[in-house]
């Protein structure tokens, strides 16, 4: 077809998925121990990234710039193709705005071409989930504008539910106070959070002990699928270098809901810099996030 789907590196899809679907990926960068890393330029294996975090390194991240977006988009336009860009949540990053700026500038320079930028209001494999569903619709023959409208209509049906193992990473991101982080750590408090309709991280509940937090993710799916119950043909799970816990959640979902198709992948460094090692996140379709 005469258009392609692009997205951001924050969607945390596997590298082989990008290759299989020929996805152009707009990279966000992060700084760790004084070095700047970016997909396709200088990369650090995710396992090594999380090992450094566990040993006390504190990474910072940077949004994609309009120039980064231009570099991703312009070669596609030169091929005579239009673009549907599914962007990282504007509630968590300015990368969506950068993509919008680049899109407007490029459409003035290439008046025969079109770029639609969708604010996914999603993060990690939630963003990846929306990309996956969009690719399915494209393969069925949906055109650019129709698919962009479809994404706008259905993006808030992508339910995010996740738990973290270390409250101090949430404190660094301004999600919890220092007192809450210290006290919560002392009593093994594990928060369960979600991404709301504004694309921001919001605490949902607090439970004691890790296994209860993982079970709470599965319970959230039971509560929030709504009319999608029995219709979720695939579920995405991302994790901060804790595959065993992610597979536990997968098994519980298989047993409880009969879902057989899953995509399980590591949370990339840009998201992981804020969520930390030990994060487990679950993504599926539901009637509403809130």
C-alpha positions in Angstrom: 0.0 0.0 0.0 1.1 3.6 -0.4 1.7 4.3 3.3 3.8 2.8 6.1 3.4 2.6 9.8 6.2 4.0 12.0 6.5 4.2 15.8 8.9 5.0 18.6 11.6 2.8 20.3 9.5 3.1 23.5 7.0 0.5 22.1 9.4 -2.2 23.3 8.7 -4.7 20.5 11.3 -7.3 19.7 13.9 -6.4 17.1 12.8 -9.3 14.9 9.3 -7.9 15.0 10.6 -4.6 13.6 12.4 -6.5 10.9 9.5 -8.7 9.9 7.1 -5.8 9.6 9.7 -3.4 8.2 8.8 -0.9 10.8 10.7 2.4 10.9 11.5 3.2 14.5 12.0 6.7 15.9 14.7 6.3 18.6 14.6 8.0 22.0 17.9 8.1 23.8 19.2 7.6 27.4 22.3 8.5 29.3 23.9 5.9 31.6 27.3 6.4 33.4 28.0 9.4 31.3 27.4 7.7 27.9 24.5 8.4 25.6 22.8 5.4 24.0 20.3 5.2 21.2 18.9 2.4 19.1 20.9 2.0 15.9 23.7 4.3 17.0 25.2 3.0 20.3 23.3 0.3 22.0 23.6 -1.6 25.3 22.1 -5.1 25.8 19.0 -4.8 28.0 20.4 -7.4 30.5 23.6 -5.3 31.0 21.5 -2.1 31.3 19.4 -3.6 34.2 22.5 -5.1 35.8 24.0 -1.6 35.9 20.7 -0.3 37.5 20.8 -3.0 40.1 24.4 -1.9 40.9 23.3 1.7 41.5 23.6 3.4 38.1 20.8 6.0 37.5 20.0 6.5 33.9 18.2 9.6 32.5 16.3 9.8 29.2 15.7 12.3 26.4 12.7 12.7 24.1 13.1 12.4 20.4 13.7 15.8 18.8 11.9 17.2 15.7 15.1 16.6 13.8 15.2 13.0 14.9 11.6 12.6 13.6 12.6 14.3 10.3 15.4 11.9 9.8 13.0 9.0 10.3 10.2 10.3 8.1 11.9 12.0 5.2 13.4 8.9 3.5 9.9 7.4 3.4 8.4 10.4 1.8 11.2 10.4 -0.8 10.1 6.9 -1.7 6.7 8.3 -2.5 4.9 6.8 0.5 2.8 8.4 3.2 3.2 7.8 6.9 1.1 6.8 9.9 3.2 7.5 13.0 2.0 5.9 16.3 3.8 8.0 19.0 4.7 7.4 22.6 2.2 8.9 25.1 2.2 12.7 25.3 1.5 12.3 29.0 4.9 10.8 29.5 7.1 12.4 26.8 7.4 15.3 24.4 8.2 13.0 21.5 4.7 13.2 20.1 5.0 16.9 19.8 8.4 16.5 18.1 6.8 14.2 15.5 4.0 16.6 15.0 6.4 19.5 14.3 8.5 17.4 11.9 5.3 16.2 10.1 4.0 19.7 9.6 7.3 20.9 8.2 7.8 17.9 5.9 4.3 18.1 4.5 5.0 21.7 3.5 8.1 20.5 1.7 6.4 17.5 0.2 2.9 18.7 -0.5 1.9 15.5 -2.3 2.6 13.4 0.8 0.7 13.0 4.0 1.8 12.2 7.6 -0.7 11.4 10.3 0.6 11.4 13.8 -1.4 9.5 16.5 -0.8 10.2 20.2 -1.1 6.6 21.3 -1.5 7.6 25.0 0.3 4.2 25.5 3.7 3.1 26.8 6.0 0.2 26.4 4.3 -2.9 24.9 1.0 -1.0 25.3 2.2 1.2 22.5 3.5 -1.9 20.8 0.1 -3.5 21.2 -1.6 -0.6 19.4 1.0 -0.8 16.6 0.3 -4.6 16.3 -3.4 -4.0 16.0 -2.9 -1.2 13.5 -0.7 -3.5 11.3 -3.5 -6.1 11.4 -6.0 -3.6 10.1 -3.5 -2.4 7.5 -3.1 -5.9 6.2 -6.9 -6.2 5.9 -6.7 -3.2 3.5 -7.5 -0.2 5.7 -6.3 3.1 4.2 -4.2 5.7 6.0 -6.9 8.1 7.2 -9.3 5.3 8.1 -6.6 3.5 10.1 -5.5 6.7 11.8 -9.1 7.3 12.9 -9.4 3.7 14.0 -6.3 4.2 16.2 -7.8 7.3 17.7 -11.1 5.5 18.4 -9.5 2.4 20.0 -6.3 3.6 21.7 -8.0 4.0 25.1 -9.2 0.3 24.8 -5.5 -0.7 25.2 -5.5 -1.4 29.0 -2.2 -1.1 30.8 -1.6 -2.8 34.2 1.8 -3.1 35.8 3.7 -3.5 39.0 7.2 -2.5 40.0 9.7 -4.1 42.4 11.5 -1.0 43.6 9.6 2.0 44.7 12.6 4.3 44.5 12.5 4.4 40.7 8.9 5.6 40.9 10.1 8.2 43.4 12.8 9.4 41.0 10.1 9.9 38.4 7.9 11.9 40.8 5.3 9.1 41.1 5.6 8.5 44.8 7.1 10.5 47.7 10.4 9.6 49.4 8.5 8.7 52.6 6.2 6.4 50.6 9.2 4.8 49.0 11.0 4.2 52.2 8.0 2.9 54.2 6.8 0.9 51.3 10.1 -0.8 50.9 10.3 -1.6 54.6 7.0 -3.4 54.6 7.4 -5.0 51.1 4.6 -2.9 49.6 4.1 -3.5 45.8 2.0 -0.9 44.0 -0.2 -1.8 41.0 -0.4 1.0 38.5 -2.0 1.8 35.1 -1.9 4.3 32.3 -4.9 6.5 32.4 -6.9 8.2 29.7 -4.4 11.1 29.6 -1.6 8.7 29.1 -0.1 9.2 32.5 1.0 6.7 35.2 -1.5 6.4 38.0 -1.4 4.2 41.1 -4.3 1.8 41.3 -3.8 -0.2 44.5 -1.1 -1.4 46.9 -0.6 -5.0 47.9 1.9 -6.8 50.2 4.4 -9.1 48.6 5.5 -9.7 45.0 3.3 -12.7 44.2 0.1 -10.9 45.2 1.1 -8.0 43.0 1.5 -10.3 40.0 -1.8 -12.0 40.8 -3.4 -8.5 40.9 -2.4 -7.9 37.3 -4.3 -11.0 36.3 -7.3 -9.9 38.5 -7.2 -6.5 36.7 -7.7 -8.3 33.4 -10.7 -10.1 34.7 -12.2 -6.8 35.9 -11.4 -4.7 32.9 -11.9 -6.7 29.7 -15.6 -6.0 29.7 -17.1 -6.9 26.3 -13.7 -8.0 25.1 -13.8 -11.0 27.4 -13.2 -14.0 25.3 -12.1 -11.8 22.3 -8.5 -11.0 23.3 -6.8 -13.2 20.7 -3.3 -12.0 22.0 -1.9 -10.5 25.2 1.3 -8.6 25.5 3.6 -8.8 28.6 6.7 -6.8 29.1 9.2 -7.1 32.0 12.3 -5.4 33.5 14.7 -8.4 33.3 12.4 -10.7 35.3 11.3 -13.2 32.7 10.2 -15.8 35.3 7.7 -13.4 36.8 6.4 -12.5 33.3 5.9 -16.2 32.5 4.0 -16.7 35.8 1.6 -14.0 34.7 1.3 -15.6 31.3 0.5 -19.0 32.8 -2.1 -17.5 35.1 -3.8 -15.8 32.2 -3.8 -19.0 30.1 -5.4 -20.9 33.0 -8.0 -18.3 33.8 -8.9 -16.8 30.5 -7.8 -19.4 27.9 -5.7 -17.0 26.0 -3.1 -18.9 23.9 -1.2 -16.2 22.0 1.3 -14.0 23.8 4.1 -11.6 23.0 6.5 -11.4 25.9 9.5 -9.1 25.7 11.9 -7.1 27.8 11.1 -3.5 28.7 13.6 -1.3 26.8 16.1 1.0 28.5 14.1 4.2 27.9 11.0 3.0 29.7 13.1 0.8 32.1 15.1 3.9 33.3 11.9 5.0 35.0 10.2 1.7 36.0 13.4 -0.1 37.0 14.4 -3.8 37.2 11.6 -6.2 38.3 8.7 -4.4 36.5 6.0 -6.6 35.0 3.4 -5.0 32.7 0.3 -6.5 31.1 -1.5 -5.2 28.0 -4.8 -6.3 26.6 -8.0 -4.9 25.0 -10.8 -3.7 27.3 -13.9 -1.5 27.2 -12.2 1.3 29.1 -9.0 2.0 31.0 -10.7 3.9 33.8 
